[in-house]
Amino acid sequence: MNDFEYVNPVKVLFGKGKIAKINDEVPAAARVLITYGGGSIKKNGVYEQVISNLPGRKVFEFGGIEANPHYETLMKAAEIVRRENVDFILAVGGGSVLDGTKFIAAAAKYEGGDPWDIFTKQAPVQGVVPFGTVLTLPATGSEMNPVAVITRASTSEKLPSPIAHPKFSVIDPETTYSLPARQVSNGIVDAFAHVLEQYLTYPVNAPLQDRIAESILQTLVEIAPACLEDPPNYDARASLCWCATLALNGLIAQGVPQDWSTHMIGHEMTAISGLDHAQTLAIAYPGTLAACRKNKHAKLLQYGERIWNIHEGSEEQRIDKAIDATRSFFEGVGVKSHLKEYNLEPEIAHTIAKRLDDRGWNHLGERQDIGPEKVEEILSYSY
């Protein structure tokens, strides 16, 4: 196991009715900005719950944060924070709203330049407005990690950067009941792929991390049908919420190598085509496993055995079956995994490889050996 240092300061309030707890967590005299997306929280009762549990605070609102939150939109919210002296932000929504709010919190405190430099030049975060979250879509783990992924529409860029952890996060599985099936499917794929990025690399004698990662994968496989076929199944939705949080709160990443090449490819694909993040992962991940099977050989065999119960055949045959099982799982929960199914031409592979290379991201993967040619090879498996 590799050495590590790990801190996660987020207070998690999990379960039915926990939105009421925000009254205890948000300072009583705070000037609060509520951020949200397309407005579904005003249809499913979540908005009313939030407002009723912020008595005595001056409350402002900012809606319309996109599914891939746009820098241009978020800067408008940052201006509200400055103008109205907002001193606490409450993100109510899924990962995009939470990611966008992290950026708003940092942009409002950024002086002497463009806050986009945090993403393009690794400029230090100069401070953040304190913020909390009310999660309504389990997928990204943003409720318990510091990372934001932001799109700048004017330059067709989608980039990640660590910014800050929330002060607290409310996770009430009942808020997910009204989600469209597409968003639930995306959430399952997103969480599954997050685990794979930290698990399917190479062995470093970290059996506990492996077992925790495998338990998340096994649980997602087990609960996926109920999550999709029985939306008000509290137990299934609770497990999905917690799986998605644990998949990317940093726990399973400690002491082990990580990949993340699939995510970098996926971000570029979204920036170009507008596909959902999970859709890009479903397209690229089987190809990553196929193109990098030599480096991932031992862990692919372990993954096939422990997650998909694959024991028969030669090692190469078992790896093939594990890769096929991964693609079948994505498609089985309703997320297509081939470029042509999204009306994307094979040429997009070269475009993505060049964009990554131009950005200097030509040493991706757990061994930093994935360059432009390998990116094209990865996507060739998904034509």
C-alpha positions in Angstrom: 0.0 0.0 0.0 1.3 3.5 -0.9 1.6 6.2 1.8 -1.2 8.7 2.1 -2.7 11.6 4.1 -6.5 11.8 4.2 -8.9 14.4 5.6 -12.6 14.8 4.7 -14.3 17.5 6.7 -17.8 17.2 5.3 -20.6 16.6 7.8 -23.2 14.3 6.2 -26.8 14.4 7.2 -28.3 11.3 5.7 -31.9 10.1 5.7 -35.6 11.0 5.6 -36.4 14.5 6.6 -32.8 15.6 7.1 -33.4 18.8 5.1 -34.9 20.2 8.4 -31.3 20.0 9.8 -30.1 22.9 7.6 -31.6 25.2 10.1 -29.0 24.0 12.6 -26.1 24.2 10.0 -26.6 27.5 8.3 -25.6 30.5 10.5 -28.7 32.2 11.9 -27.9 35.6 10.6 -26.6 34.5 7.2 -27.3 36.1 3.9 -27.9 33.0 1.9 -27.9 32.4 -1.9 -29.7 29.2 -2.9 -28.4 27.8 -6.2 -30.3 25.2 -8.3 -30.7 24.0 -11.8 -33.7 23.8 -14.1 -36.3 24.3 -11.4 -37.4 20.7 -10.6 -36.9 21.4 -6.9 -39.9 23.8 -7.2 -42.0 20.9 -8.5 -41.1 18.1 -6.2 -41.4 19.9 -2.8 -37.7 20.2 -2.1 -37.6 24.0 -2.5 -40.4 24.4 0.0 -38.6 22.2 2.5 -35.4 24.2 2.1 -37.1 27.6 2.4 -39.1 26.6 5.4 -36.0 25.6 7.2 -34.1 28.9 6.7 -36.2 31.1 9.0 -34.8 34.6 9.7 -32.2 34.5 7.0 -32.1 36.9 4.0 -32.4 34.5 1.1 -31.5 35.1 -2.6 -31.9 32.6 -5.4 -30.0 31.7 -8.5 -31.4 29.1 -10.9 -30.6 27.9 -14.3 -27.3 26.2 -13.6 -26.7 23.8 -16.6 -26.2 20.1 -16.6 -22.6 20.9 -17.5 -22.3 24.1 -15.5 -21.2 27.0 -17.6 -18.5 29.4 -16.4 -20.5 32.2 -18.1 -23.6 31.4 -16.0 -21.7 30.9 -12.8 -20.0 34.2 -13.0 -23.4 35.9 -12.9 -24.1 34.2 -9.6 -20.7 35.2 -8.3 -21.6 38.8 -9.0 -24.8 38.4 -6.9 -22.7 37.0 -4.1 -20.5 40.1 -4.2 -23.2 42.7 -4.7 -25.5 41.3 -2.0 -22.8 40.5 0.5 -23.9 36.8 0.6 -22.0 35.0 3.3 -23.4 31.4 2.8 -24.4 29.5 -0.3 -26.7 26.5 -0.3 -26.5 24.3 -3.4 -29.8 22.3 -4.0 -29.5 19.8 -6.8 -27.3 17.2 -8.4 -23.5 17.2 -9.1 -23.6 20.0 -11.7 -25.3 22.4 -9.2 -22.9 21.4 -6.5 -19.8 21.7 -8.8 -21.1 25.1 -10.0 -21.6 26.3 -6.5 -18.0 25.4 -5.6 -16.9 27.6 -8.4 -19.3 30.4 -7.5 -17.9 30.3 -3.9 -14.3 30.7 -5.1 -15.0 33.1 -8.0 -16.7 35.5 -5.6 -13.5 35.8 -3.6 -11.1 35.8 -6.5 -9.2 39.1 -7.0 -6.8 40.3 -9.7 -7.5 38.0 -12.5 -9.9 35.6 -14.2 -11.1 32.8 -11.9 -11.0 30.5 -14.9 -7.2 30.4 -14.2 -8.0 28.0 -11.4 -8.7 25.5 -14.1 -6.3 26.4 -16.9 -3.3 27.6 -14.9 -3.8 25.9 -11.6 -4.0 29.3 -9.9 -4.5 29.0 -6.2 -8.0 29.4 -4.7 -7.9 32.7 -2.8 -10.8 31.9 -0.5 -14.3 30.6 -0.7 -17.7 31.7 0.6 -18.9 28.9 3.0 -21.4 26.6 1.4 -23.5 23.5 2.0 -25.4 21.2 -0.2 -28.8 19.4 -0.5 -28.3 16.5 -2.9 -31.1 15.5 -5.2 -29.3 13.4 -7.7 -26.8 10.7 -6.7 -24.0 10.4 -9.2 -20.8 12.5 -8.8 -19.9 12.4 -5.1 -19.5 16.2 -5.3 -21.4 16.4 -2.0 -18.3 15.0 -0.2 -15.4 16.0 -2.3 -13.7 19.3 -3.2 -13.6 18.9 -7.0 -15.6 21.0 -9.5 -15.9 20.3 -13.2 -16.9 23.4 -15.2 -17.5 24.1 -18.8 -16.6 27.3 -20.6 -18.9 27.5 -23.5 -17.1 30.3 -25.3 -14.0 28.0 -25.7 -15.7 24.6 -25.7 -13.6 23.5 -22.7 -14.7 21.3 -19.8 -12.1 21.1 -17.0 -11.8 19.8 -13.5 -10.1 21.3 -10.5 -10.2 20.9 -6.7 -11.7 24.0 -5.0 -13.2 23.3 -1.6 -15.3 20.8 0.4 -18.9 21.7 1.5 -19.4 22.5 5.1 -22.2 19.9 5.2 -24.3 17.8 2.8 -27.9 16.7 3.2 -28.7 13.4 1.5 -32.3 12.4 1.7 -33.1 9.5 -0.7 -36.7 10.5 -0.9 -35.7 13.6 -2.9 -34.6 11.2 -5.7 -38.0 9.6 -6.3 -39.1 12.0 -9.0 -35.9 11.8 -11.0 -36.3 10.8 -14.7 -35.0 7.3 -15.5 -32.3 8.7 -17.7 -30.8 10.6 -14.7 -30.9 7.6 -12.5 -29.2 5.5 -15.2 -26.6 8.1 -15.6 -26.0 8.2 -11.9 -25.5 4.5 -11.7 -22.9 4.5 -14.5 -21.2 7.6 -13.1 -20.7 6.0 -9.7 -19.6 2.7 -11.2 -17.0 4.4 -13.4 -15.7 6.5 -10.5 -14.9 3.3 -8.6 -13.3 1.7 -11.6 -10.9 4.7 -12.1 -9.5 4.1 -8.6 -9.7 0.3 -8.6 -8.9 -1.1 -12.1 -5.2 -0.1 -12.2 -2.5 -2.4 -10.8 -2.0 -4.2 -7.4 -0.2 -2.4 -4.6 -1.2 -4.8 -1.8 -4.1 -2.8 -0.6 -6.7 -5.5 0.1 -9.0 -3.3 2.2 -9.3 -0.6 -0.5 -10.0 -3.3 -3.0 -12.7 -4.8 -0.9 -14.4 -1.5 -0.2 -14.3 -0.6 -3.9 -15.7 -4.1 -4.8 -18.5 -3.8 -2.3 -19.6 -0.5 -4.0 -19.5 -2.1 -7.4 -21.4 -5.2 -6.2 -24.0 -3.1 -4.5 -24.6 -1.0 -7.6 -25.1 -4.1 -9.7 -27.5 -5.5 -7.1 -29.7 -2.5 -6.7 -29.7 -1.1 -10.2 -32.9 -3.0 -11.3 -34.9 -1.8 -8.2 -33.6 1.8 -8.6 -35.0 1.9 -12.2 -38.1 -0.3 -11.9 -39.3 0.9 -8.5 -38.5 4.6 -8.0 -40.0 4.9 -4.5 -38.0 2.0 -3.2 -36.3 3.8 -0.3 -33.8 1.1 0.5 -32.5 0.9 -3.1 -32.3 4.7 -3.5 -30.6 5.0 -0.1 -28.0 2.5 -1.2 -27.5 4.3 -4.5 -27.0 7.6 -2.8 -24.4 6.2 -0.4 -22.7 4.3 -3.1 -22.3 7.4 -5.2 -21.0 9.4 -2.3 -18.4 6.7 -1.2 -17.4 6.2 -4.8 -15.7 9.6 -4.9 -15.2 11.0 -1.4 -11.6 10.0 -1.4 -11.7 6.9 0.8 -11.1 4.2 -1.8 -8.4 6.4 -3.5 -6.1 6.3 -0.5 -2.9 4.3 -0.9 -3.6 3.1 -4.4 -2.8 4.3 -8.0 -5.6 6.0 -9.9 -6.3 6.2 -13.6 -8.9 9.0 -14.6 -7.9 8.8 -18.3 -11.5 7.8 -19.2 -12.8 10.9 -17.4 -10.4 13.2 -19.3 -11.6 11.6 -22.6 -15.2 11.9 -21.5 -14.9 15.6 -20.6 -13.6 16.4 -24.0 -16.4 14.4 -25.6 -19.0 16.3 -23.7 -17.4 19.7 -24.6 -17.5 18.8 -28.3 -20.9 17.0 -28.5 -22.9 17.9 -25.4 -23.4 14.3 -24.4 -24.2 13.6 -20.7 -21.1 12.8 -18.7 -22.2 9.2 -18.0 -22.9 8.6 -21.6 -19.3 9.5 -22.5 -18.0 7.2 -19.7 -20.1 4.3 -21.1 -18.6 4.9 -24.5 -15.0 5.2 -23.4 -14.6 2.9 -20.4 -14.8 -0.5 -22.2 -12.2 0.8 -24.7 -9.9 1.9 -21.9 -10.1 -1.5 -20.4 -9.4 -3.2 -23.8 -6.6 -0.9 -24.9 -4.9 -0.9 -21.5 -5.5 -4.6 -20.6 -1.8 -5.4 -20.4 -1.2 -2.8 -17.6 -4.5 -3.7 -15.9 -4.1 -7.5 -16.4 -4.0 -8.6 -12.7 -6.8 -6.3 -11.6 -9.0 -7.1 -14.6 -8.8 -10.8 -13.6 -9.7 -9.9 -10.0 -12.5 -7.7 -11.1 -13.9 -10.3 -13.4 -13.8 -12.9 -10.7 -15.1 -10.9 -7.8 -17.7 -8.7 -9.5 -18.9 -10.8 -12.4 -18.1 -14.3 -11.1 -15.9 -15.1 -14.1 -13.8 -18.2 -13.4 -13.8 -20.2 -16.7 -11.4 -19.9 -19.6 -7.9 -18.6 -20.1 -6.8 -15.4 -18.5 -7.3 -13.5 -21.8 -10.7 -15.0 -22.3 -11.7 -14.0 -18.7 -10.5 -10.5 -19.3 -12.6 -10.3 -22.5 -15.6 -11.5 -20.5 -15.0 -8.9 -17.8 -14.8 -6.1 -20.4 -18.0 -7.4 -22.1 -19.8 -7.6 -18.8 -18.9 -3.9 -18.1 -20.3 -2.8 -21.4 -23.4 -5.0 -20.9 -24.0 -3.5 -17.4 -23.9 0.1 -18.8 -26.3 -0.8 -21.6 -28.5 -2.9 -19.2 -29.2 0.2 -17.1 -30.1 2.2 -20.2 -26.9 4.0 -21.2 -25.7 3.3 -24.7 -22.0 2.6 -25.2 -21.2 3.1 -28.9 -20.4 6.3 -30.8 -22.8 5.5 -33.6 -25.7 5.3 -31.2 -25.2 9.0 -30.4 -24.7 9.9 -34.1 -21.0 10.5 -33.5 -18.6 9.8 -36.3 -15.3 7.8 -35.7 -13.4 11.0 -36.5 -14.2 12.4 -33.1 -11.5 10.1 -31.7 -8.8 12.0 -33.5 -10.4 15.4 -32.4 -10.4 14.4 -28.8 -6.8 13.0 -28.9 -5.6 16.3 -30.5 -7.4 18.4 -27.9 -5.9 16.5 -25.0 -2.5 16.7 -26.7 -2.8 20.4 -27.3 -3.6 20.8 -23.6 -0.5 19.0 -22.7 -2.4 16.0 -21.3 -0.5 13.4 -23.2 0.6 11.3 -20.3 -2.7 10.1 -18.8 -3.5 6.9 -16.9 -2.0 5.3 -13.7 1.3 4.8 -15.5 1.2 8.1 -17.4 1.6 6.2 -20.7 -1.7 7.2 -22.5 -1.0 9.6 -25.3 -2.8 10.6 -28.4 -2.4 7.3 -30.2 -3.7 5.4 -27.2 -6.7 7.7 -26.9 -7.7 7.0 -30.5 -7.2 3.3 -29.8 -9.5 3.5 -26.8 -12.3 5.1 -28.7 -11.8 2.7 -31.7 -13.4 0.0 -29.5 -16.7 2.0 -29.4 -17.3 2.6 -33.1 
